[in-house]
Amino acid sequence: MLLAAVAAAFNASAVSYGENEDMFWTINNARQAMVRMTTQLRTAGYADANGVTYAVAHQTPPSNQCVFFTPEGVLMRYEYRSAESKLYLVNSGTSQQYLLCDGVTAATFTTTSTNGVDATSVQIALTVKSGRTHRSLSGAAMVRRNQGT
């Protein structure tokens, strides 16, 4: 009887360890995606030959995607696909897709703007799930290159 109790406790410990490790990796991946997004949005934008700056598009209301230009002038977007529970970085010119994070149950990009066209900041909210556990992360980036600056 004592051996059965020890085996049950060991099994419960092993299951708990596995669930915790899965959640650790899910949150770790979401944090890495958040760092990449905020870094790229902070440095987004380029100026064309006429001196017009293109950076991050303002969106109203909050959206499941965020469109921005890289410093090299490439149009990119972050896109959350709820049917797949994944967050992607998509190159709009080549349609190449890069998986940033999976296990995502919600992602929202909220921008602020002073002129209604160009975003001055982006707030990001992510919710990830592993097993039965959900965790939320949030981040924000001030766009350094926006029109009028």
C-alpha positions, 0 to 999 in steps of 0.5 A: 500500500505504501509503495502504491502511494509513493508511485502515485506521488511520483507520477503526479510529480512527473506530470506536474513537471512536464506541464510546468516545462511545457508552459516555461517553453511556451512563455519563453517563446512568447517573450522572445517574440515580444522582444523581437516585435518591440525591437523591430517596431521601435526601429521601423521606418525609412525615408524615401527620396522625397524625404517622406518617412514611412514607418508603422501604419496606424490602425483603428480599432485594435487589430490582430496584425501590425503593418510596418516598414523596415529601415531597408524599406521592406513592407512587413506585418505581424499577423496572428492567425486564430485558426492556427493559434500562431503568430507570424512575421510576414514579408508582404513583398515576397509572402515569406512567413516566419513563425514567431510563436505558437500556442497563441490564443489571442494577440492584439496590436493597438496603435496611437497616432498624432496625425491619424495615419502614422503610429507613434506607439504600438501596444501588444497583448499576447495570450498563450496556452499550454495544456490548461494554463493560459498566460498573458504578456504585454509590451509596448514600443515607441516608434522612433521614425514616424512622419513629422519627426 
